[in-house]
Amino acid sequence: MRRVSIFLVGLTVFASCSVFNEDQGNDSQLYSWHEITRFKNAWITALSVTENDDLYLAQSNELYVQKEGESTFYRLNSPDSADITRIRDFKEKLFIIGDVYQRDLGDWGRDVSYLYLSNDGGTTWEEIIGGFIMQDITFHENRIHIGRKHGVTTIDYNTREVFTNSFIHSELSDHIEEIKTSKNGEIVVASHDGLHISNSQGQDWSILTHRINKDDDWIRSIEFDSTNKLYALQANRTYILDMESGEIETIRDGLGNNQHKIISSDEIVKAGDSWVQIAKLDEMIFNDITPKKTGNEYFGFEFVDSFSDGRIIIAGLNHFFIGSKNH
């Protein structure tokens, strides 16, 4: 393992009139939106709110943090100038997946991923593992589970023992989108080949979605609610899986979904390229809360997250909004 020392860059962005646009209402008037214009210069490539309500976001190799209760964004250097694709926190440890270009791989070289760990909120970084393509990470007890392009690699955090499962057999449709852990310790991956689950800390895997038609099993996003139901988002559908009984409920919408997030014990938000909707979990009847557009704007929403006070974050191509519920 190698340790990379990174120091805080003295760049701050103040939450003044230059940062926030005027409130942008929406037709339903359920939410009021502020757009943070500081980040309109490039595509947001990763975003995450930590358990402590610190907000981290990345634009390629630029990493920023807004600490809980503050209105200032600070820029951090990323290790190895890596292009950041995932930001995750676990037990006050910050992890990022970063893609680094390797010239000696193939005729023209290519990007490969590395997993980095920071114990001080992003000031210094340690490389954990790398040299292969990574999509997402999740954690349970003392293990890190990395969703790769073709399976899952598991690392024991204490011993650093590594083992790999290539459990999806399709050559073309096994690209993993997300990997999550349930409150019971079940590890689930969302892939272009459906949902797969491990009840053995990543050692053995089985498929969850064998009853879903192969044309409809490209799962883009997964979320567990407080009752351990799994919400799986497909381009035109939401699947709700009861992890105890194995029953699957299908909700069709035909909207072109990108991402969803359970933002409280009873609400779920989902977003597509140009819209945002919210619903109660026990009803799954969605209301539009999309920020108003100026002309023919393309939002390109790919990220949804929330703060503990219920404020919603949506972000994508050249747009980053924070929404507050109207009371």
N, C-alpha and C positions, 0 to 999 in steps of 0.2 A: 504494500500500500504506500502511496506517497501523499504527503501533506502539502497543500498549496496554500500559501499565505496571501490573503486578499484583504485590502484595506478599504475602508469606507471612502467613497469619493465625495468631495464637498460640493455636491449639487443638490439644491433643494428647490421644490416647487411649492409656492405658497397658495393656499386656497383663497384666492381673491377673485375679483371680477374677471381677471385674465384666465383663470383656470376653469371657472364654471360659467356655462351659458345661462341664459334665462331659463326658468322652469319650462319644460316641454310637457304639456298635458297630453292626455290621450282621450279617445272618444268615450271610454267607459268612466273616466274620472276616478278610477280606483287608486291610481298611483300618480304621483308627481315625480318628474325625472330631472336630474342634473346631468349634463354631459361634461366629463372631465376632458377638456380639449388639449391638455398637455400631451396626450398620447395619440393624437391624430396623425402624427408624422409617419407611423409605420404600423404594420399588422401586429396585434398582440398575439403572442405565440404560447403563453402559459399564464395562468392566473389561479390564485388560491387564497382563501381566508383561513388563517390558522385557528386553533382552538381558543387562542387568546384574542381573537379579532384583529390580528395584524394582517394587513393586506399586502401580498406579494404579487407582482406581475412582471412579465418579461416581454421584451420585443427583440426577438432573435438573441443576440449576446448581451443585451442590456437588461439588468435586473434592478427592480425598484421595490421599496418597501414603504408603506404608510403604517406607522405604529398605531395601536389602538388609542383612540381619544385624541389623536393629532390630526392636523390638516395638511401636513407637509409630507411630500414624497422625497425620500432619499435614494440616491442611486448607489448600488453596490456593483463592484466588478464581478463578473462571472468567472469561474475557474477555467483556465485554458482557453478563454474567449469562446466558450462553447455556446452554440445556439440552443437555447433552453426550450424544451418541449413539454416538460411537466414540473410542477412544484407541488410537493406534498410535505405535511408535517406530522410527526408522531412523537408523543411524549416529550415535547419541547425540543425535538431535533428536527432540523430542516433538511429536506432532501430535494435535489433537482436531478432530472435527466437532461443531459446536454449532448448535442450532436457535434462531433469534431471531424473535420475533413482530414482524411489520411491519403496522402499522395501516392503511397506505394501499394494501394489496393486496386488491382485491375489496371487496365490500360490508361485510364484517366483519373484514377483514384475515386473515392466515395466517402460519404459520411458514415461514421459508426458512433454508437452511443456510449456514454459513460454515466455512472451513477455517482453523485457527490453528496457528501454529508457535511453539514455545519452544526456545531454545538453552540454557536454564539449568534444565531440569528442572521447569518449570511456574511459575517466579517472574515472568517477563515473557512477553508474548505478542505476536505479530505476525499480523495478518490477511493471509492469502495470496490468497484468492479467495472469492466467495460470491454470495448472492442467488438461488440455485436449490437444489432439493432434492438432498441428498447422502445416500448410503447407506453407503459404505465407501471406504477408500483402500488403495492398495498402492504399492510403489516399485520402480524398477529403474534402476540407474546414475544418471543425472541427471534422471529423470522421475518425477513423481507422477501416478498414475492414479486418478481419482475415479469410482467407480461411482455413477451418478445413478439417478433413477427410470426414465429412458428412454435409457440409453446410458452412454458413458464420456467424461469430459473429461480430457485429458492436459495437464500443465503441465511445461515444461522448467524445472528448478529454477534453472539458471544464467541463462538469458535471459528467463525468465518468459513465454515464448511459450506460447499456449494454443490447442489445437484440440480439436474435439468430434466424436464419432461417435454417431449415433443408429442403431444397427445392428440393433435388434430391432423388428420391424414390427407386432407385435400391440399393439392399443390398450389392452388390459386386463391382459395377463399378462407384461409385460416388466420388472416391478419387480425391481431387482437386490438380492440379499441380501448377498453378499460378493464381494470381488475379491482375488485372490492372485497372487503371482509365483512361478514355479518356479525351481529352481537354474539352469536353462538360459535364463532370461529370458522364458519364455512367460507372458503375462498371461491369466488365466482369470477369468471372471465366473460366479457362480451366480445364477440368476434364476428367476422364475416361468415362464420360457420356455426352461428348460434351461441348458446350459453353452455359453459362447462363448469363443473363444480368439483372441489376437493374437500373431503371431510377429514383429511389426514395430513394437514399442514403441507399440502403441495406434493405429497408422495404419490398419491393415486388420484385419477380423475375420471369423471363420467359425464355424459351429456345430459343437460336438463331439458333441451328443447327438441327432442326427437319427434314430438307431435306437431311441430310447426313446419309448414311447407318450406322446402329449401329455397323457394323464390322469395320468402319473407323472413328469413332468419339472419339477415345482416343486422346485428344488434349494435347500436352506436353508443348507448349510454345506459348505465345501471345505477339504481339507488335502493337501499334498504330503508324501510320505515321503522318506527319504534316497535312494531309488532312482528318484525322480521319478515314481512312481505317484501318481495323483490319487484321493483318497477323497472322494466326493460324497454328502452325506446328504440323503435325501428323507424325507417323513413316515413312510413304512413300509418304506423300503429304504435300503441302502447300495450305491452303485455304485463299483466299483474300475476305473479306466481306466489302461491301459498307454499312456503318452504316446508310446512309440515305435511300437507296432504298431497302436494304435487299438482294441484289444480291450477289451470291457466285461464285467466280471463283476457279477452282481446277487445281493445277499444280502437276502432278505425277512425282516422281523421283525414287522411289524404293531404296533409299540410306540407310535408317535407321537413321532418324534424331533424335537428342537429344535436341538441343537448337538453338535459333536464336536471332538476335539483329539488330535493325535498327540503324546504326552507324552515319548517317548523314541525311540530308534532302532527299537524293536520292540513298542511298546504304543500302543493307541488307546483313548480314553475317550469315551463318548457319553452324553448326558443328555436326558431328556424332562421333562415337568412334574413328575413325582413319583418319578423313578428315575434311577439312575446305573449304568452298566455299563462293564466293561473287558475287553479282549481282546488277545492277541498278534496282531501284524499278519500273521504267516505262517499263522495258524490261523483268525482271525476267529470264534472261539467265545467268546461273551461271558459273563462272570460278574457277578452282581449285587453292587454295593458301595454301595448306597443307604444314607445315614444313617437311623437308626431314627426313626420318627415318634412324636410325642406326640399320641395321639388321631387325629383326621381332618385332620391338617395338610396344607396345600397348599403345596408347595415352589415351584412355578413356575420351575424351573431354565431359564435362558436362556444362561448363560455357563459355559464350561469353559476352564481354563487350567492351567498348571503351573509350578513352579519347577525350576531345573536339578538340584536334588537329588531330584526325582521326586515331591515333594508335589503333590497335586492341589487345585485351587480350583474350586468350583462355587458358583454364585450365581443369584439370581432374586428373586422377590417376597418381601421381608422375610426372606430367608435367605441366609447367606454362610458356607460351610463350607470348611475346609482339612483335607485327609485325608492321613495318612501310612500307608505300607504296613507291615503287621505282619510281622515276621520270625520 
